[in-house]
Amino acid sequence: MIERLSGASYTIYLVHWPILVLLNRVFVNDGLPVPMLFTLFVVLTSILSYAAHIYVIEKSPVLALLLNGRPLSESHSSVGRSEVSDVIGEEKTSAALP
């Protein structure tokens, strides 16, 4: 789950503001208390931003490249894991040397 959220973080960052603007136009004149509006905005913005990544960005290789900086095939592969294990392995090797 953490890997999926980290992969979606840039999309969430880009998409959350327009969603907040739309939610503001829909809910702000309803007379709801501010703490309730804040909670509603946080929950809905989080869900809708992540859904935009899952249902729009992940379905389009072009958008995955534009918004995540890498093709979709690389965004969900184990490239990050191998890089981390390489770094950890290098640290262990260098730590073992005198």
C-alpha positions as CSV (number, residue, x, y, z in Angstrom):
1,M,0.0,0.0,0.0
2,I,2.8,2.4,0.8
3,E,4.5,1.7,-2.6
4,R,1.2,2.4,-4.4
5,L,0.7,5.7,-2.5
6,S,4.3,6.8,-3.1
7,G,3.8,6.0,-6.8
8,A,0.7,8.1,-6.8
9,S,2.1,11.0,-4.8
10,Y,2.9,13.3,-7.7
11,T,-0.5,12.7,-9.3
12,I,-2.2,13.4,-5.9
13,Y,-0.1,16.6,-5.6
14,L,-1.2,17.9,-9.0
15,V,-4.8,16.9,-8.8
16,H,-5.8,17.8,-5.3
17,W,-6.0,21.6,-5.9
18,P,-8.6,21.5,-8.7
19,I,-10.6,18.9,-6.6
20,L,-10.5,21.3,-3.6
21,V,-11.8,24.2,-5.7
22,L,-14.7,22.1,-7.0
23,L,-15.5,20.8,-3.5
24,N,-15.4,24.4,-2.3
25,R,-17.9,25.5,-4.9
26,V,-20.2,22.6,-4.1
27,F,-20.2,22.6,-0.3
28,V,-19.2,26.0,1.1
29,N,-22.6,27.6,0.9
30,D,-24.4,24.6,2.6
31,G,-23.9,26.1,6.1
32,L,-21.9,23.1,7.4
33,P,-19.6,23.9,10.3
34,V,-16.0,24.6,9.4
35,P,-14.5,21.5,11.1
36,M,-16.9,19.3,9.3
37,L,-16.1,20.9,6.0
38,F,-12.4,20.5,6.6
39,T,-12.8,16.8,7.4
40,L,-15.1,16.3,4.4
41,F,-12.6,18.1,2.1
42,V,-9.6,16.1,3.3
43,V,-11.4,12.7,3.0
44,L,-13.0,13.4,-0.4
45,T,-9.8,15.1,-1.8
46,S,-7.7,12.1,-0.8
47,I,-10.1,9.5,-2.2
48,L,-10.7,11.4,-5.5
49,S,-7.0,12.2,-6.1
50,Y,-6.0,8.6,-5.5
51,A,-8.9,7.4,-7.7
52,A,-7.7,9.7,-10.5
53,H,-4.3,8.1,-10.4
54,I,-5.7,4.6,-10.4
55,Y,-8.4,5.0,-13.0
56,V,-6.9,7.6,-15.3
57,I,-3.1,7.8,-15.0
58,E,-2.5,4.1,-14.6
59,K,-4.6,3.4,-17.7
60,S,-2.7,5.8,-20.0
61,P,1.1,5.2,-20.6
62,V,1.3,8.8,-21.9
63,L,-0.1,10.3,-18.8
64,A,2.0,8.0,-16.6
65,L,5.1,9.3,-18.4
66,L,4.0,12.9,-18.2
67,L,2.8,12.9,-14.6
68,N,5.1,10.4,-13.0
69,G,8.1,10.8,-15.2
70,R,8.4,7.2,-16.2
71,P,6.4,4.7,-18.3
72,L,3.7,2.7,-16.6
73,S,5.6,-0.5,-16.9
74,E,8.4,0.9,-14.8
75,S,6.2,2.6,-12.3
76,H,4.9,-0.8,-10.9
77,S,7.9,-2.9,-11.4
78,S,10.5,-4.0,-8.8
79,V,13.0,-1.4,-10.0
80,G,12.8,0.5,-6.8
81,R,13.3,-2.6,-4.7
82,S,16.4,-3.6,-6.6
83,E,17.9,-0.2,-6.3
84,V,17.3,-0.2,-2.5
85,S,18.8,-3.7,-2.2
86,D,21.8,-2.6,-4.3
87,V,22.4,0.4,-2.0
88,I,21.9,-1.7,1.1
89,G,24.3,-4.4,-0.3
90,E,26.9,-1.7,-1.1
91,E,26.6,-0.3,2.4
92,K,27.1,-3.7,3.9
93,T,30.1,-4.4,1.6
94,S,31.7,-1.1,2.3
95,A,31.1,-1.5,6.0
96,A,32.8,-4.9,6.0
97,L,36.0,-3.4,4.4
98,P,38.6,-2.1,6.8
